[in-house]
Amino acid sequence: MIQSGQALSTAGYRVQPLVVPQVSCRRAALNTKRAISFVSPVHGEEHVGVPTREVVCQVCGRHSRIPIAALSAHCVHCRSHFETADYVLRSGTRHRALRTLGRVTIPEDAELSHLDIMCSDLVISGKISGRFRATQKLELCGRANVSGELSAVFLSVPFGARVTVDPSVMVQDAELHGEMRGRLIAKGQVRVYAGGKLLGDCRARKLLLDPGAMHEGMRLL
Ligand SMILES: [Zn+2]
C-alpha cells in the first residue's frame, strides 16, 4: 500500500498520493480519502512490478493503465477524474446513477428501474431498465432482461444464458454462446457459436454463424 505523503515510482507511473477533502467513493468512509494521480512514464525509469489494469477514459475514450489498488484516478490524457470502485447493485440499492472505471454487477435476483450507469465492465443477470454504457465489456448472463439504452464495446452472452434486450444493444463486436432476444447492432463482427441463438434483427459488418448456430430475424444494412 502507498503511505500518505510518500511518492513512489511504479510500473511506468509516478504515483503521487494527495489528500482531497471529498472523494466520491463509498470507501472514502474508511479513512482512505486519497486520490492518486498518474502521469506518463519518465524516460529511462525502471519499471517495477505493481499489478495494473487497463481502463478507458469515459470522457476522451483513450486507454491508460492504473494500479489495481487505486481508489480513483486521473486520465493521463485529459486529466478527468474518476472513481474506480466496483459495485454490486441489488434490489433497493440507493445507487441509481453511477460513473466508475470499475465493474458493475447486477445479480440474478435484482430488479431495478431508472438506472443510469457508465462503467468499464458491466455484468447483468437481473431485470433492469434505464441507460447503460460499458466502455469495455458487457456480459449478459442467466435470464438477464434489459430495457432502455444499452451499449458496450464488446458483448458476450455465455453458454446457457437466455437473455432479452429491449429494444436493442449497440456494440463494436459480439460473441454469442447462449441465446439473445432483441436487436443487435454491431459496428464490427458478430459471431454466433454452435448452440447459440440470435432472435432478432442484426446489423453488423460481418455476421458469422457457426454450424449449429441460429439467427432468426432480418439482416439489416
Ligand atoms: Zn481522458
Boltz pocket constraint, residues with backbone or C-beta under 6 A from the ligand:
constraints:
  - pocket:
      binder: B
      contacts: [[A, 57], [A, 58], [A, 59], [A, 60], [A, 61], [A, 62], [A, 75], [A, 76], [A, 77], [A, 78], [A, 79], [A, 80]]
      max_distance: 6.0
